[in-house]
């Protein structure tokens, strides 16, 4: 079974770094820009290519729904933001660890600009089982993806989806993980301009919390982050 990256990419995408080295995965680039030269170059770099505009997870959901037979070829799918810096060797290893550990949902540890210190690499940790993987760059098994894809269009900002994913997976203690051995660099500051959304993300988070009875502490989300087990030193 093969592995796939699906990414919504703009004119300053870091995806060329993902393709540096030996590439053991396919790529689907969903280009939302208007630069013809960029579009042509991206299409040549990608295994699958789409021109479309919209929010990241809306675009990904549309691609999944339109290509069920294609998706069935893949075992794991990674969905990073286009401002994530990481090379092909690290991505290959990420897919390998996910398969070896039979993970349903995981991500590399985050360096650079971070929203949640919880995702930063933990010293001496190889990986840790958690209840939280950020929407910025989740890796899912194909079964997890098909189970969770209907959540992708619940709102525009994707705020709250991380906690909902854990809920929908019945809060497993050994299938969701942050891989500290693999580190990605988030190269751009976390966005604070929410004018592009019709509803403020904080309100979208509240709506997700209320609709699914997630019982989050909306004033201190850090209290909802859990680490179940740390695997050291491998």
C-alpha positions as CSV (number, residue, x, y, z in Angstrom):
1,X,0.0,0.0,0.0
2,X,1.2,3.5,-0.8
3,X,1.2,6.7,1.2
4,X,-0.1,10.1,0.1
5,X,0.3,13.8,1.0
6,X,-2.8,16.0,0.3
7,X,-2.0,19.7,0.7
8,X,-3.7,22.9,-0.2
9,X,-0.9,25.1,-1.5
10,X,-0.4,28.8,-2.4
11,X,2.3,30.7,-4.2
12,X,4.8,30.5,-1.3
13,X,4.4,26.8,-0.5
14,X,7.1,24.8,1.1
15,X,6.2,21.6,-0.6
16,X,9.3,21.6,-2.8
17,X,11.2,20.8,0.4
18,X,9.0,17.8,1.0
19,X,10.2,16.4,-2.3
20,X,13.9,16.9,-1.5
21,X,15.6,13.4,-1.2
22,X,14.2,10.0,-2.0
23,X,10.4,10.3,-2.1
24,X,8.4,7.2,-1.1
25,X,5.0,8.8,-1.2
26,X,2.6,10.4,-3.7
27,X,1.4,14.0,-3.6
28,X,-1.9,15.7,-4.3
29,X,-1.4,19.4,-4.5
30,X,-4.6,21.6,-4.5
31,X,-3.5,24.9,-5.8
32,X,-5.6,27.9,-4.7
33,X,-3.6,30.7,-6.3
34,X,-3.8,32.5,-9.6
35,X,-0.2,32.4,-10.9
36,X,-0.1,30.4,-14.1
37,X,3.6,29.7,-13.9
38,X,3.2,28.4,-10.4
39,X,0.3,26.3,-11.4
40,X,2.2,24.7,-14.3
41,X,5.2,24.0,-12.1
42,X,3.2,22.5,-9.3
43,X,1.3,20.3,-11.7
44,X,4.6,18.9,-12.9
45,X,5.7,18.2,-9.4
46,X,2.6,16.5,-8.2
47,X,1.2,13.0,-8.6
48,X,-2.3,14.4,-8.5
49,X,-3.1,18.1,-9.1
50,X,-6.3,20.2,-8.5
51,X,-7.1,23.8,-9.1
52,X,-9.6,25.0,-6.5
53,X,-10.2,27.8,-4.0
54,X,-11.6,27.5,-0.5
55,X,-10.6,26.6,3.0
56,X,-8.0,23.8,3.5
57,X,-10.3,21.1,4.9
58,X,-13.2,21.9,2.6
59,X,-10.8,21.4,-0.4
60,X,-9.5,18.2,1.0
61,X,-13.0,16.8,1.7
62,X,-14.0,17.6,-1.9
63,X,-11.0,15.8,-3.3
64,X,-11.7,12.7,-1.1
65,X,-15.3,12.6,-2.1
66,X,-14.5,13.0,-5.8
67,X,-11.8,10.3,-5.8
68,X,-12.8,7.3,-3.7
69,X,-11.1,4.7,-5.9
70,X,-7.9,6.7,-6.0
71,X,-7.9,7.1,-2.2
72,X,-8.4,3.3,-1.8
73,X,-4.8,2.8,-3.1
74,X,-3.3,4.5,0.0
75,X,-2.7,3.3,3.5
76,X,-1.8,6.6,5.2
77,X,-2.5,10.2,4.2
78,X,-0.7,13.3,5.6
79,X,-2.3,16.7,5.4
80,X,0.2,19.5,6.2
81,X,-0.2,23.2,5.8
82,X,1.9,24.6,3.0
83,X,4.1,26.5,5.4
84,X,5.6,23.4,7.0
85,X,9.3,22.8,6.3
86,X,10.4,19.1,6.4
87,X,12.3,16.9,3.9
88,X,11.4,13.7,2.2
89,X,13.5,11.4,4.4
90,X,11.7,12.7,7.5
91,X,8.3,12.3,5.8
92,X,9.2,8.7,4.8
93,X,10.1,7.9,8.4
94,X,6.9,9.5,9.6
95,X,4.8,7.2,7.4
96,X,7.0,4.3,8.5
97,X,6.5,4.9,12.2
98,X,2.7,5.4,11.8
99,X,2.6,1.9,10.1
100,X,4.9,0.2,12.6
101,X,3.0,1.5,15.6
102,X,-0.4,1.0,13.9
103,X,-1.4,4.6,14.6
104,X,-4.7,6.0,13.5
105,X,-3.8,9.6,13.8
106,X,-0.4,11.3,14.4
107,X,1.8,14.2,13.6
108,X,5.5,15.2,13.8
109,X,6.5,17.4,16.7
110,X,6.3,21.1,15.9
111,X,9.1,23.7,16.0
112,X,9.1,27.3,14.8
113,X,5.8,29.2,15.2
114,X,3.4,27.1,17.3
115,X,-0.1,27.5,18.5
116,X,0.2,24.9,21.3
117,X,3.4,24.2,23.3
118,X,2.0,20.7,23.7
119,X,3.1,19.9,20.1
120,X,6.7,21.0,20.6
121,X,9.3,18.2,20.8
122,X,9.7,16.6,24.2
123,X,13.3,16.0,25.2
124,X,14.5,12.3,25.0
125,X,11.0,11.2,23.7
126,X,10.7,9.1,20.6
127,X,6.9,9.5,20.6
128,X,4.0,10.0,23.0
129,X,0.4,8.7,22.9
130,X,-1.9,11.7,23.3
131,X,-5.5,12.8,22.8
132,X,-4.5,15.7,20.5
133,X,-3.1,16.1,17.0
134,X,-3.3,19.6,15.5
135,X,-5.2,20.3,12.3
136,X,-2.0,22.0,11.0
137,X,-0.4,18.7,9.9
138,X,-2.3,15.5,10.8
139,X,-1.4,12.1,9.4
140,X,-4.3,9.6,9.3
141,X,-4.7,6.0,8.4
142,X,-7.1,5.6,5.4
143,X,-9.8,4.1,7.8
144,X,-9.4,7.1,10.1
145,X,-9.6,9.5,7.2
146,X,-12.8,8.0,5.9
147,X,-14.3,8.0,9.4
148,X,-13.4,11.6,10.1
149,X,-13.8,13.3,6.6
150,X,-17.3,14.4,7.3
151,X,-16.0,16.6,10.1
152,X,-13.8,18.5,7.6
153,X,-16.6,20.9,6.6
154,X,-18.3,21.4,9.9
155,X,-16.8,24.9,10.1
156,X,-14.4,27.2,8.2
157,X,-11.5,27.6,10.6
158,X,-11.2,23.9,11.7
159,X,-11.0,25.1,15.3
160,X,-12.2,22.3,17.6
161,X,-11.7,19.5,15.1
162,X,-8.7,18.1,17.0
163,X,-10.8,17.4,20.1
164,X,-13.7,16.2,18.0
165,X,-11.4,13.7,16.1
166,X,-10.4,12.2,19.4
167,X,-14.0,11.9,20.5
168,X,-15.1,10.3,17.2
169,X,-12.2,7.7,17.6
170,X,-13.6,6.9,21.1
171,X,-10.6,8.5,22.8
172,X,-8.0,5.6,22.3
173,X,-4.9,5.7,24.6
174,X,-2.5,4.0,22.2
175,X,-3.5,5.0,18.6
176,X,-3.1,8.9,18.6
177,X,0.4,10.2,18.9
178,X,2.9,13.0,18.5
179,X,6.1,11.7,17.0
180,X,8.9,13.6,18.7
181,X,11.6,11.8,16.7
182,X,10.3,13.6,13.6
183,X,10.3,17.4,13.7
184,X,8.7,19.8,11.3
185,X,9.3,23.6,11.3
186,X,6.3,25.8,11.0
187,X,7.8,28.7,9.1
188,X,5.2,31.4,9.3
189,X,3.6,33.2,12.3
190,X,0.2,31.8,13.4
191,X,-2.5,33.8,11.7
192,X,-4.6,36.3,13.7
193,X,-6.6,37.8,10.9
194,X,-10.0,36.0,10.9
195,X,-11.7,38.4,8.5
196,X,-11.8,35.6,5.9
197,X,-14.2,33.6,8.0
198,X,-17.9,34.3,8.2
199,X,-17.9,33.3,11.9
200,X,-15.1,34.0,14.4
201,X,-13.1,30.8,15.0
202,X,-13.7,31.1,18.8
203,X,-17.4,30.9,18.1
204,X,-16.9,27.9,15.8
205,X,-15.0,26.2,18.6
206,X,-17.8,26.8,21.0
207,X,-20.3,25.4,18.5
208,X,-18.3,22.2,18.0
209,X,-17.9,21.9,21.8
210,X,-21.7,22.3,22.4
211,X,-22.9,20.2,19.5
212,X,-20.8,17.2,20.4
213,X,-20.7,17.7,24.1
214,X,-16.9,17.7,24.2
215,X,-16.9,19.4,27.7
216,X,-13.9,21.5,26.8
217,X,-12.7,24.3,29.1
218,X,-12.9,27.0,26.5
219,X,-11.0,29.5,28.7
220,X,-8.0,27.1,29.0
221,X,-7.8,24.5,26.3
222,X,-4.5,23.3,27.7
223,X,-6.4,21.5,30.4
224,X,-7.8,19.3,27.7
225,X,-4.4,18.1,26.4
226,X,-3.5,14.6,27.7
227,X,-0.4,12.4,27.4
228,X,-1.0,8.8,28.1
229,X,2.4,7.3,27.6
230,X,5.9,8.4,26.4
231,X,8.2,6.1,24.5
232,X,11.8,7.2,25.1
233,X,15.0,6.9,23.2
234,X,14.4,4.8,20.1
